[in-house]
Amino acid sequence: MIKVILKTVAFLALLFVMLYVGMNNLQSIDFHFPVAGTSAKAPLRASAALIYFGVFAVGVLGGTILAAGSGGKRGSAGVKAK
């Protein structure tokens, strides 16, 4: 129970940082990410806060998928060698 509360508080702290950065970075920027291929020729031009939110959202989704994927080893837990 304490572990869930600490994770929630940490997540809310990250959301606060994201909100703070978004409030103070309203200018448009050029975002170059040539590995993806879409911005290799022409950069994405958007608000710094919007790009920051997109990178944060991708990180949260990736972390969630990685955490959910390490749930356990169900197949070999019930089988015992004789």
C-alpha positions in Angstrom: 0.0 0.0 0.0 2.8 2.4 0.9 4.6 1.5 -2.3 1.6 2.5 -4.4 1.2 5.8 -2.6 4.9 6.6 -3.1 4.6 5.8 -6.8 1.6 8.1 -7.1 3.3 10.9 -5.3 6.4 10.5 -7.6 4.1 10.5 -10.7 2.3 13.6 -9.4 5.7 15.3 -8.9 6.6 14.5 -12.5 3.3 15.9 -13.7 4.0 19.1 -11.8 7.4 19.5 -13.4 5.7 19.0 -16.8 3.1 21.6 -16.0 5.8 24.1 -14.8 7.9 23.6 -18.0 4.8 24.0 -20.1 3.8 27.2 -18.5 7.2 28.8 -19.0 8.1 27.6 -22.5 5.5 29.0 -24.8 7.7 29.8 -27.8 7.8 27.6 -30.9 10.9 25.5 -31.5 12.3 23.2 -34.2 12.4 19.6 -33.1 14.9 17.4 -34.9 14.8 13.7 -34.4 16.5 12.1 -37.5 16.4 8.5 -36.1 12.6 8.4 -36.5 12.9 9.5 -40.2 10.0 12.0 -40.1 12.0 15.0 -39.1 15.2 14.2 -40.9 14.5 16.5 -43.8 12.1 19.0 -42.3 12.0 19.5 -38.5 8.7 19.5 -36.6 7.8 23.1 -35.5 5.6 23.3 -32.5 5.3 24.8 -29.0 8.1 23.7 -26.7 5.5 22.7 -24.1 3.7 20.5 -26.6 6.9 18.7 -27.7 7.9 18.3 -24.0 4.4 16.7 -23.3 4.8 14.4 -26.3 8.2 13.1 -25.2 6.9 12.7 -21.6 3.9 10.8 -22.8 6.0 8.4 -24.9 8.2 7.8 -21.9 5.3 7.1 -19.6 3.7 4.7 -22.1 7.0 2.9 -22.6 7.6 2.6 -18.9 4.1 1.3 -18.4 4.5 -1.3 -21.1 7.9 -2.4 -19.7 6.5 -2.6 -16.1 3.4 -4.6 -17.3 5.6 -7.0 -19.3 7.6 -8.0 -16.2 4.6 -9.2 -14.3 5.8 -12.7 -13.6 6.6 -16.1 -14.8 3.3 -17.9 -14.9 4.2 -20.9 -17.1 6.9 -22.4 -14.9 5.7 -21.5 -11.5 3.2 -24.3 -11.1 5.4 -27.1 -12.5 7.8 -28.9 -10.2 10.5 -31.3 -11.2 10.3 -34.8 -9.7 
